[in-house]
Amino acid sequence: MPPGPAKNTVQQRALKILQQKRLYEGQKDQLMQQSFNMEQTTFVTENLKNTMLTVEVMQQTNKDMKKQFKKIDLNKLEKVRDEMEDLMEEANEIQEVMSRSYDTDVIDEDDLEAELAALGDEVYEPESEPSYLTDSAPTVPTDPISQRTAGTTTELDEFGLPMPMKQ
């Protein structure tokens, strides 16, 4: 704008608006600080209430625990525990007795060693060994075998079974 009375009027008006803006910003900052302070006091008040409640609960719990501990006699507790241990030992002894075998003969180890030595002196005879103890499997014939039955000849397959008759 060119210098003159119109420019001065516009400048005066702009200065007033800037003053108002700063005034409003200052009021806004004050209100925000007041709101923050109120929130802080509310938070501290709630925190103190919670702390007081926690202390009351702790005191009551402490009283209850003292009452309960007065009812417990450490000597009686140890006695009960010792009795339980004795009962468990007795139960284990009973189980051990119950698990014993009825037909066990007392065998002298010297007798067993003498019998073992006598067995070692015997000659090993493979013919007397049962067939299920041998390592060899039965042999399967590979050639067909002829077998006579009631005047007819039947050929056998590789497994020793009769071959079907050809018609």
The 8 nearest C-alpha neighbors of each residue, nearest first, counted from 0:
[[1, 6, 2, 5, 3, 9, 7, 10],
 [0, 2, 3, 6, 5, 4, 7, 9],
 [3, 1, 6, 0, 4, 7, 5, 8],
 [2, 4, 6, 5, 1, 7, 0, 8],
 [3, 5, 7, 6, 8, 2, 9, 1],
 [6, 4, 8, 7, 3, 9, 2, 0],
 [5, 7, 9, 8, 3, 4, 2, 10],
 [8, 6, 10, 4, 5, 9, 11, 3],
 [9, 7, 11, 5, 6, 10, 12, 4],
 [8, 10, 12, 6, 7, 11, 13, 5],
 [11, 9, 7, 13, 12, 8, 6, 14],
 [12, 10, 8, 14, 9, 13, 7, 15],
 [11, 13, 9, 15, 10, 14, 8, 16],
 [14, 12, 10, 16, 15, 11, 9, 17],
 [15, 13, 17, 11, 16, 12, 10, 18],
 [16, 14, 18, 12, 17, 13, 19, 11],
 [15, 17, 19, 13, 18, 14, 20, 12],
 [16, 18, 20, 14, 19, 15, 13, 21],
 [19, 17, 15, 21, 20, 16, 22, 14],
 [18, 20, 22, 16, 17, 21, 23, 15],
 [19, 21, 17, 23, 18, 22, 16, 24],
 [22, 20, 24, 18, 23, 19, 25, 17],
 [21, 23, 19, 25, 20, 24, 18, 26],
 [24, 22, 26, 20, 25, 21, 27, 19],
 [25, 23, 27, 21, 26, 22, 20, 28],
 [26, 24, 28, 22, 23, 27, 21, 29],
 [27, 25, 29, 23, 28, 24, 30, 22],
 [26, 28, 24, 30, 25, 29, 23, 31],
 [29, 27, 31, 25, 26, 30, 32, 24],
 [30, 28, 26, 32, 27, 31, 33, 25],
 [31, 29, 33, 27, 32, 28, 34, 26],
 [30, 32, 34, 28, 33, 29, 27, 35],
 [33, 31, 35, 29, 30, 34, 36, 28],
 [32, 34, 30, 36, 35, 31, 29, 37],
 [35, 33, 31, 37, 32, 36, 30, 38],
 [36, 34, 32, 38, 33, 37, 31, 39],
 [35, 37, 39, 33, 38, 34, 32, 40],
 [36, 38, 34, 40, 39, 35, 41, 33],
 [39, 37, 41, 35, 36, 40, 42, 34],
 [38, 40, 42, 36, 41, 37, 43, 35],
 [39, 41, 43, 37, 42, 38, 44, 36],
 [42, 40, 44, 38, 39, 43, 37, 45],
 [41, 43, 39, 45, 40, 44, 46, 38],
 [42, 44, 46, 40, 45, 41, 47, 39],
 [43, 45, 41, 47, 46, 42, 40, 48],
 [46, 44, 48, 42, 47, 43, 41, 49],
 [45, 47, 43, 49, 44, 48, 42, 50],
 [48, 46, 50, 44, 49, 45, 51, 43],
 [49, 47, 45, 51, 50, 46, 52, 44],
 [48, 50, 52, 46, 47, 51, 53, 45],
 [51, 49, 47, 53, 52, 48, 46, 54],
 [52, 50, 54, 48, 53, 49, 47, 55],
 [51, 53, 49, 55, 50, 54, 48, 56],
 [54, 52, 50, 56, 51, 55, 49, 57],
 [53, 55, 57, 51, 52, 56, 58, 50],
 [56, 54, 52, 58, 57, 53, 59, 51],
 [57, 55, 59, 53, 58, 54, 60, 52],
 [56, 58, 54, 60, 55, 59, 61, 53],
 [59, 57, 61, 55, 56, 60, 54, 62],
 [58, 60, 56, 62, 61, 57, 55, 63],
 [61, 59, 63, 57, 62, 58, 56, 64],
 [60, 62, 58, 64, 59, 63, 57, 65],
 [63, 61, 59, 65, 60, 64, 58, 66],
 [64, 62, 60, 66, 65, 61, 59, 67],
 [63, 65, 67, 61, 66, 62, 60, 68],
 [64, 66, 68, 62, 63, 67, 69, 61],
 [67, 65, 63, 69, 64, 68, 62, 70],
 [66, 68, 64, 70, 69, 65, 63, 71],
 [69, 67, 65, 71, 70, 66, 64, 72],
 [68, 70, 66, 67, 71, 65, 72, 64],
 [69, 71, 67, 68, 72, 66, 65, 73],
 [72, 70, 68, 69, 73, 67, 76, 75],
 [71, 73, 75, 74, 76, 70, 69, 68],
 [72, 74, 76, 75, 71, 77, 78, 68],
 [73, 75, 77, 76, 72, 78, 79, 71],
 [76, 74, 78, 72, 73, 77, 79, 71],
 [75, 77, 73, 79, 74, 78, 80, 72],
 [76, 78, 80, 74, 75, 79, 81, 73],
 [77, 79, 75, 81, 76, 80, 74, 82],
 [80, 78, 82, 76, 81, 77, 75, 83],
 [79, 81, 77, 83, 82, 78, 76, 84],
 [82, 80, 84, 78, 83, 79, 77, 85],
 [83, 81, 79, 85, 84, 80, 86, 78],
 [84, 82, 86, 80, 81, 85, 87, 79],
 [83, 85, 81, 87, 82, 86, 80, 88],
 [86, 84, 82, 88, 87, 83, 81, 89],
 [87, 85, 83, 89, 88, 84, 90, 82],
 [86, 88, 90, 84, 89, 85, 83, 91],
 [87, 89, 85, 91, 86, 90, 92, 84],
 [90, 88, 92, 86, 91, 87, 93, 85],
 [91, 89, 87, 93, 92, 88, 86, 94],
 [90, 92, 94, 88, 89, 93, 95, 87],
 [91, 93, 95, 89, 94, 90, 96, 88],
 [94, 92, 90, 96, 95, 91, 97, 89],
 [95, 93, 97, 91, 92, 96, 98, 90],
 [94, 96, 92, 98, 93, 97, 91, 99],
 [97, 95, 93, 94, 98, 99, 92, 91],
 [98, 96, 94, 95, 99, 93, 100, 92],
 [97, 99, 95, 96, 94, 100, 93, 101],
 [100, 98, 96, 97, 101, 95, 103, 94],
 [99, 101, 102, 103, 98, 97, 96, 104],
 [102, 100, 103, 99, 104, 98, 97, 96],
 [103, 101, 100, 104, 99, 105, 106, 98],
 [104, 102, 101, 100, 105, 106, 99, 107],
 [105, 103, 106, 102, 101, 107, 100, 99],
 [104, 106, 103, 107, 108, 102, 110, 111],
 [107, 105, 104, 108, 110, 111, 103, 109],
 [106, 108, 110, 109, 105, 111, 112, 104],
 [107, 109, 111, 110, 112, 106, 113, 105],
 [108, 110, 112, 111, 107, 113, 114, 106],
 [111, 109, 113, 108, 107, 112, 114, 106],
 [112, 110, 108, 114, 109, 113, 115, 107],
 [111, 113, 115, 109, 114, 110, 116, 108],
 [112, 114, 116, 110, 115, 111, 109, 117],
 [115, 113, 117, 111, 116, 112, 110, 118],
 [114, 116, 112, 118, 117, 113, 111, 119],
 [115, 117, 119, 113, 114, 118, 112, 120],
 [118, 116, 114, 120, 119, 115, 113, 121],
 [119, 117, 115, 120, 121, 116, 114, 122],
 [118, 120, 116, 117, 121, 115, 122, 114],
 [121, 119, 117, 118, 122, 116, 115, 123],
 [122, 120, 118, 119, 123, 117, 124, 116],
 [121, 123, 124, 120, 119, 118, 125, 117],
 [122, 124, 121, 125, 127, 119, 128, 120],
 [123, 125, 126, 127, 122, 128, 121, 129],
 [126, 124, 128, 127, 123, 129, 133, 130],
 [127, 125, 128, 124, 129, 130, 123, 133],
 [126, 128, 125, 124, 129, 123, 130, 132],
 [127, 129, 125, 126, 130, 132, 124, 133],
 [130, 128, 131, 132, 127, 133, 126, 125],
 [131, 129, 132, 133, 128, 134, 126, 127],
 [130, 132, 129, 133, 134, 128, 135, 136],
 [133, 131, 130, 129, 134, 128, 135, 125],
 [134, 132, 130, 135, 131, 129, 128, 136],
 [133, 135, 132, 136, 131, 130, 137, 129],
 [136, 134, 133, 137, 138, 132, 130, 131],
 [135, 137, 138, 134, 133, 139, 131, 130],
 [138, 136, 139, 135, 140, 134, 130, 133],
 [137, 139, 136, 140, 135, 141, 158, 159],
 [138, 140, 141, 158, 137, 157, 159, 136],
 [141, 139, 142, 157, 138, 158, 159, 143],
 [140, 142, 157, 139, 143, 158, 156, 144],
 [141, 143, 140, 144, 157, 156, 155, 139],
 [144, 142, 155, 156, 157, 154, 141, 145],
 [145, 143, 155, 154, 142, 146, 156, 159],
 [146, 144, 154, 153, 152, 155, 143, 147],
 [145, 147, 153, 152, 144, 148, 154, 155],
 [148, 146, 152, 151, 150, 153, 149, 145],
 [147, 149, 151, 150, 152, 146, 153, 145],
 [150, 148, 151, 147, 152, 146, 153, 145],
 [149, 151, 148, 147, 152, 153, 146, 145],
 [152, 150, 148, 147, 149, 153, 146, 145],
 [151, 153, 147, 146, 145, 148, 154, 150],
 [154, 152, 146, 145, 161, 151, 147, 155],
 [153, 155, 145, 162, 161, 144, 143, 146],
 [156, 154, 161, 160, 159, 162, 143, 144],
 [155, 157, 159, 143, 160, 158, 162, 161],
 [156, 158, 141, 159, 143, 140, 142, 155],
 [159, 157, 156, 160, 139, 140, 155, 141],
 [158, 160, 155, 156, 157, 161, 140, 144],
 [159, 161, 155, 156, 158, 162, 157, 154],
 [162, 160, 155, 154, 156, 153, 163, 159],
 [161, 163, 155, 154, 156, 164, 160, 153],
 [164, 162, 161, 165, 154, 153, 155, 156],
 [165, 163, 166, 162, 153, 161, 154, 152],
 [164, 166, 163, 162, 153, 154, 161, 152],
 [165, 164, 163, 162, 153, 154, 152, 151]]
